[in-house]
Amino acid sequence: MAVGIELTLRTLLGSPNPRATDLLAIALESAVDALRLGALRALAIRDDEAGHRRLVDLWPSLPADARAALADLSAGSSLSATLPTLISPDSPKLARRASEMAVAMGVVEALPAMVTAAAQPRAEYSAVLSTDVYRLASRLADAVEHYDPHATADGSPHDADPAFARRAAVNALIASLESYGEHRQLELLRALLLLTPGDEPACLRVLRDASHPAHDPLLAALRTSTCRGAIEILAVALTDLRASKQLLEIASQRCDRAGLESLLAHVGYPVGLRVRENCQRIASFTWLEKGRRDVLRELSGAAQAAAVQLAAASQADRGAVAEIIELVLASDDPTARLAACRAIEKLPSPLAVEPLRRAVEHDDPAVVAVAARMVRKKEYPGGMALLVGMLDHPDAKVRGAAGSSLRELSFFSFRDSFDEIPAASRPVVGRLVGKADPMAAATLRAELGSGAVARRLRALELIGLMGLGDTLVEAVLGCLATDKDIGVRVEAALLLAETSPQPDVIEALVEAVDSRSTAVRAAAQSSVERLTGQTLTELMGARS
């Protein structure tokens, strides 16, 4: 019996006689599943519009197995090619059934006809057709996202590139966007967002025109939609310096995980210059609010990095930004941690202290190295000592960053932070400053001429620590010979022991040995002996 059914169906399938359609339609009522489903497939495959119309008419009454059989047909079947031609506003009931059938079979080529029918003013079944458009657009969007032209390694033909069907559908949906005031079908807007590229001119034009009937509904859809087109529009807005403030606010208010992840992925990291400029027009981001920040923990590392850079570039409260930086510094992703550390630069110094503390104490040497370069700029408490300690860090990047920061020191910063630096580290820092600041010697020479004894004493101490004794030997000799303060003369005598043993230096020290001050005499004698390697008695005996 099965063989007979198969032979009969093959004969009817290949017959050009219109009566074959009637016979296949009668077979649809058979109680034999093989005959009934075989007849159904034959009607769908035959190049016969009348048979296709018969199937569309029967669609509401077809049982589940019959509908499933049609859904399993190849997208290139004859029925698939006929369905778009049956969807016309002139035949509402037929269009309604053909539309539902196209959705079930995934005939995305029917979308333009479905959109046109749904967008007719006050058309019957418009709302139902619009829902079908959205459902089928969802299938097309999924096909576009997952299409791989190299997927069939077995040599079988590739599926048709869905990009062509997408473009045709978008063109029809753009036309419906322009006439939105006449049909008011929100599902058509939602379908457009599923398929449209983010830089579609018509969408951008409507979003800029507050008087357009679709302006407010489109904005409302963008607030919640997570589809690709909606996210791309918001991402494009962030790069468009002409974007409306309203559109930027919608982008800044996204805090659902899926939408935010997708938006930040489109923005990318590092964030571009235009996006950062636009962020200056953004008052804040919703995900910066307390109670909403946990969404950042759920994002990928690249998204976290982009988020913290956006926050730092915006006008958001700096205290909230500082807290977000601390949150992302704890991320498991190295890119996110580095982005958070770099964002500290955007904080005022008082607010930077705590994030910077977390950064310099981090286990990640790359984070510590970045933080080291900001220690002095952000006036981190005890920063000088911290940098000196980093010179012994086991990681070369950290040692290099600390050394670079110390080389940028000036005489005044060294002098002003002197008491913060451990005594054992002062010579190291001092010599770095002496080499780095070309004005150090001239500044110290001026300090030696100060009317304040304390400043002259500190200048002598700094000269020794900075290794500038030979450079300023004449000024130091002047202090030894003429300064009215005994303490200054003592310090000058002791400092000369650290200079080169030049004859004029030794001579000045020998003369100071005859000073009326016991302290000056003792200091001068000690320095002479250190410079010459001889006792004063030996030196004088050799001279005589």
BELSUL-V840288 format. One record per pair of residues at least 12 apart in sequence whose C-alpha atoms are under 10 Angstrom apart, sorted by the first residue. I is the first residue (numbers start at 1). J is the second residue. Records with the same first field share a line. If there is no record, write none. Layout:
I=J  J
This chain:
2=34  35
4=35
5=32  34  35  36  38  39
6=34  35  38  39
8=24  35  38  39
9=23  24  27  35  38  39  41  42  43
10=38  39  42
12=24  39  42  43  46
13=38  39  41  42  43  44  45  46  47
14=42  46  47
15=46
16=46  47  48
18=48  50  51
20=43  51
21=39  42  43  46  48  49  50  51  52  54
22=43  50  51  54
23=39
24=36  38  39  40  41  42  43  51
25=39  40  42  43  51  54  55  58
26=39
27=39  40
28=40  43  55  58  62  66
33=65  66
36=66
37=65  66  67  69  70
38=66  69
40=52  55  66  67  69  70
41=66  69  70  72  73  77  79
43=55  78  79
44=70  73  77  78  79  80  82
45=73  74  76  77  78  79  80
46=77  78  79
47=77  78  79  81  82
48=78  79  82
49=78  79  81  82  83  85  86
50=82
51=79
52=78  79  80  81  82  83  86  98
53=79  82  83  86  94  98
55=70  79  97  98  101
56=79  83  86  94  95  96  97  98  99  100  101  102
57=93  94  97  98
58=97
59=97  98  100  101
60=97  100  101
67=101  104  105
68=104  105
69=105
70=101  104  105
71=101  102  103  104  105  106  107
72=104  105  106
73=105  106
74=105  106  107
75=105  106  107  108  109  159  160
76=107  159  160
77=107
79=102  105  107
80=101  102  105  106  107  108  109  110
81=107  109  110
82=98  110
83=95  97  98  99  101  102  107  109  110  113
84=98  99  102  107  108  109  110  111  112  113  114
85=98  110  113
86=98  99  110  113  114
87=99  102  110  111  112  113  114  115  116  117  118  129
88=113  114  115  116  117  118
89=113  114  116  117  118  119  120  123  124  125  126
90=117  123  124
91=117  124
92=117  118  123  124  125  126  129
93=124  125
95=113  114  117  118  125  129
96=114  117  118  124  125  126  128  129  132
97=129
98=110  114  129
99=111  113  114  115  117  128  129  130  131  132  133  136
100=114  128  129  131  132  133  135  136
101=132
102=114  132  133  136
103=132  133  134  135  136  137  138  139
104=132  135  136
105=136
106=135  136  137  139  140
107=136  139  140  165
108=133  136  137  138  139  140  141  143  162  165  166  168  169
109=136  140  162  164  165  166  168  169
110=133  136  165  168  169
111=132  133  134  136  137  140  165  166  168  169  170  172  173
112=133  165  166  167  168  169  170  171  172  173
113=133  169  172
114=126  129  130  132  133  136  169  172  173
115=129  130  132  133  134  169  170  171  172  173  174  175  176  188  191
116=129  130  172  173  175  176
117=129  130  176
118=130  131  132  133  176  183  185  187  188
119=172  173  175  176  177  179  180  182  183  184  185  188
120=176  179  180  182  183  185
121=179  180  181  182  183  184  185
122=182  183  184
123=183
126=183  184  185
127=183  184  185  186  187  188
128=185  187
129=185  187  188
130=185  186  187  188  189  190  191
131=185  186  187  188  190  191
132=187  188  191
133=169  173  187  188  190  191  192
134=186  187  188  189  190  191  192  193  194
135=187  191
136=191
137=166  169  170  188  190  191  192  193  194  195
138=190  191  194  195  227
139=194
140=162  163  165  166  169  194  195
141=162  163  166  191  193  194  195  196  227  228  229
142=162  194  195
143=161  162  163  166
144=161  162  163  164  165  166  195
145=162  163  228
146=162
147=159  160  161  162  163
148=161
149=161
163=195
166=194  195  196
167=195  196  197
169=191  192  195  196
170=191  192  193  194  195  196  197  200
171=192  196
172=188  192
173=188  189  190  191  192  193  195  196
174=188  189  192  196  200  201  202  203
175=202
176=188  189  192  214
177=189  192  202  203  206  212  213  214  215  218
178=202  203  206  212  213  214
179=212  213  214
180=212  213  214  215  217
181=212  213  214
182=213
184=213  214  217
185=214  217
186=214  217  218  221
187=221
189=214  217  218  221
190=217  218  221  222  225  227  229  230
191=227  229
192=218  229  230
193=218  221  222  225  226  227  228  229  230  231  232  233
194=225  226  227  228  229  230  231
195=227  228  229  230
196=227  228  229  230  232  233
197=228  229  230  231  232  233  236
198=228  229  230  231  232  233  234  235  236  237
199=229  232  233  234  235  236  237
200=229  232  233  236
203=215  218  233
204=233  236  237  243
206=218  219
207=219  233  243  244  246  247
208=242  243  244  246  247
209=244
218=230
219=246  247  250
220=250
222=234  247  250  251  254
223=247  249  250  251  252  253  254  259
224=250  253  254  255  256  259
225=254  258  259
226=254  256  257  258  259  260  261  262  263
227=258  259  262
228=259  262  263  266
230=259  263
231=251  254  259  260  261  262  263  264  265  266  267
232=262  263  265  266  267
233=247  251  263  266
234=247  248  249  250  251  252  254  263  266  267
235=248  251  262  263  264  265  266  267  268  275
236=263  266  267  275
237=250  251  275  278
238=251  252  263  267  272  274  275  276  277  278  279
239=267  271  272  273  274  275  276  277  278  279
240=274  275  277  278
241=274  275  277  278  281
242=278
243=278
244=281
245=278  281  282
246=282
248=278  279  281  282  283
249=281  282  283  284  285  286
250=285  286
251=263  282  285  286
252=279  282  283  284  285  286  287  288  310  311  314
253=284  285  286  287  288
254=285  286  287
255=285  286  287  288  292  293  294  295  296
256=286  287  292  295
257=294  295  296  297  298  299
258=295  298  299
260=287  295  296  299  303  307
261=295  296  298  299  300  302  303  304  306  307
262=299  303
263=303  306  307
264=299  300  302  303  304  305  306  307  310
265=300  302  303  304  306  307
266=303  306
267=303  306  307  310
268=302  303  305  306  307
269=301  302  303  304  305  306  307  309  310  335  336  339
270=302  305  306  309  310  335  339
271=305  306  307  309  310  313
272=306  310
275=310  313  314
276=309  310  311  312  313  314
277=310  313  314
278=310  313  314
279=309  310  311  312  313  314  315  316
280=310  311  312  313  314  315  316
281=313  314  315
282=310  311  313  314  315  316
283=311  314  315  316  317
284=310  311  312  313  314  315  316  317  320  321
285=307  310  311  314  315  316
287=307  311  324
288=307  308  311  316  317  320  321  323  324
289=320  321  324
290=320  323  324
293=323  324  327
294=327
296=308  324  327  328  331
297=327  328  330  331  332
300=331  332  333  336
301=328  331  332  333  334  335  336  337  339
302=333  334  335  336  339
303=335  336
304=324  325  327  328  331  333  335  336  337  339  340
305=325  328  329  331  333  334  335  336  337  338  339  340  343
306=335  336  339  340
307=324  325  328  336  339  340
308=321  322  324  325  327  328  329  336  337  339  340  341  342  343  344
309=321  325  336  339  340  342  343  344  346
310=343
311=324  325  343  346
312=324  325  340  342  343  344  345  346  347
313=343  346
314=346
317=347
318=346  347  348  351  352
319=347  348  351  352
320=351
321=340  343  344  346  347  351
322=340  343  344  346  347  348  351  352  353  354  355  356
323=351  354  355
324=340  343  355
325=337  339  340  341  342  343  344  347  352  355  356  358  359
326=340  341  344  354  355  356  357  358  359
327=340  355
328=340  341
329=341  355  356  358  359  362  364  367
330=358  359  362
334=364  366  367
335=366  367
337=359  362  364  366  367
338=359  364  366  367  368  369  370  371
339=367  370
340=355  359  367
341=355  356  358  359  360  366  367  368  369  370  371  374
342=359  367  370  371  373  374
343=355
344=356  359  370  371  374  378
345=371  373  374  375  377  378
347=378
348=378  379
349=374  375  376  377  378  379  380
350=378  379  380
351=378
352=374  375  378  379  380
353=375  378  379  380  381
354=380
355=371
356=368  370  371  372  374  375  378  380
357=371  375  380  381
358=371
359=371  372
360=372  374  375  386  387  390  398
364=395
365=393  394  395  396  397  398  399
366=395  397  398
367=397  398
368=390  395  397  398  399  401  402
369=390  395  396  397  398  399  400  401  402
370=397  398  401  402
371=398  401  402
372=386  387  390  397  398  399  400  401  402  403  404  405  406
373=387  398  400  401  402  403  404  405  406
374=401  402  405
375=387  402  405
376=405  406  408  409  413
377=405
381=417  420
382=417  419  420  421  422
383=417  420  421
384=402  405  406  409  413  414  417  418  419  420  421  422  425  426  429
385=417  418  419  420  421  422  423  425  426  429
386=402  420  421  422
387=399  401  402  403  404  405  406  421  429
388=402  403  405  406  421  422  425  426  428  429
389=402  422  425
390=402  403
391=403  406  428
403=429  432
404=432
406=428  429  430  432  433  436
407=429  431  432  433  434  435  436  437
408=432  433  435  436  437
409=429  430  432  433  434  435  436  437
410=430  432  433  434  435  436  437  438  439  440
411=430  433  434  436  437  438  439  440  441  443  444  462  466
412=433  437  440  443
413=433
414=426  429  430  432  433  434  462
415=430  458  459  462
418=430  458  462
425=465
426=462  465  466
427=462  464  465  466  467
428=465  466  467
429=465  466
430=462  463  464  465  466  467  468
431=462  463  464  465  466  467  468
432=465  466  467
433=465  466  467
434=462  463  465  466  467  468
435=466  467  468
440=462  463  466  468
441=463  466  468  469  471  472
442=471  472
443=459
444=456  458  459  460  462  463  468  472  475
445=459  460  463  471  472  474  475  476
446=459  475
447=459  460
448=460  475  476  478  479  483  488
449=475  478  479  483
453=483  484  485  487  488
454=487  488
455=488
456=479  483  485  487  488  491  492
457=485  487  488  489  490  491  492
458=488  491
459=488
460=472  475  476  479  488  489  491  492  494  495
461=491  492  495
463=476  495
464=492  494  495  496  497  498  499
465=495
467=498  499
468=498  499
469=492  495  496  497  498  499  500
470=496  498  499  500  501  502
471=499
472=499
473=492  495  496  499  500  502  504  505
474=504  505
475=492
476=488  489  491  492  493  495  496  505
477=489  492  493  495  496  504  505  508  509
478=492  508
479=491  492  493
480=492  493  494  495  496  508  509  512  520  524
481=493  508  509  511  512  515
486=517  518  519  520
487=519  520
488=520
489=512  517  519  520  521  523  524
490=512  517  518  519  520  521  522  523  524
491=519  520  523  524
492=509  520  523  524
493=505  508  509  512  513  519  520  521  522  523  524  525  526  527  528
494=509  520  522  523  524  525  526  527  528  530
495=523  524  527
496=508  509  523  524  527  528  530  531
497=509  523  524  525  526  527  528  529  530  531  532
498=527  530  531
499=527  531
500=531
501=528  530  531  532
502=531  532
505=527  528  531
506=524  527  528  529  531  532
507=528
508=524  528
509=521  523  524  525  526  527  528  529
510=524  525  527  528  536  539  540
511=524  525
512=524  525  528
513=525  526  528  536
524=536
